[in-house]
Amino acid sequence: MSRTYSGVPGDSRCECSDTQCVAHAGTPACNGVAISVLYRVDMEDNSGTAFCEQCADDAMESGLFTDSIEDDDEVSQ
């Protein structure tokens, strides 16, 4: 699954709410335009979270997100 956001361009906002995110440090939410969807690695996440480019970079660097959905069979092997 690709990291590219498949919604309508400019139609969706970044869903990042990490107050420690370098893209919008100190504010509770980002107002950027979503361009990608990332998935949590520490829990089952089949829907993903929409991110702007800067928040997606920060999320990937955190190690808590991936740009693809892993199948349960692949993870257990």
N, C-alpha and C positions, 0 to 999 in steps of 0.2 A: 504494500500500500504506500502510495506516495505522500510526501510531506505537503504537497500543494493543496491548497484549500479549493474544494470543488463547489463552493457556493457561488452566488452571484457576486462578481467583483464589486467592492465598495458597498455591498449590501449588509455586511455583517461586521460587528465590532469585535475586537480582541477580548477574550474572556479571562485574561490574566488578572488575578486578584492578589498576587504576591506583593506585599508591601516592601519586600527586599529586592524586588526585580530592578535591575539597573536601568531598564528602559523608562521606568516611571517611579523611581525611588521616592519613598515617603508618601505616596498617594495610594489609596486603597484599590484603584482600578485603572486600567489602561483604556485610552480612547482611540487607539490605533485601529486601522482597518485590518481585518483578519485575512491572512494569505496562506495559512497552513493549519493543519490539524495534527496534534500530537497526542500520544496515548500514554497513560501512567504505566510504569513498570512494576510498581509495588502493590497493585490491586488489579482486579479484572476491570478493564476499561474498553468497552466495545463501541462507545460513541465518540470518544476523544474530546479534546478541547481546542477551540479555535484560537490562534495566536497571530499577532502581527509579527513582522520579521524580527524586530529587536527582542520581543518577549520570547519568541520561539528559540532564538539563539541562546538566551539566558536559561530557558527551561531545559534545553538539550545539554547545556554545560552543567546543570545541576545533577544530571544522572537519573532524575526521576521520570523522565519522559523519553519516548522513542517515536520514530516516525512511521512505524508499522505495527500492525496487530499480529501478535504471535498466536498461532494455533496451540491449543492445549496439548496436542500430541507432540508438537515440535518442542515445546518447553519441557515436557517430561522426559524427553529422550536424552 
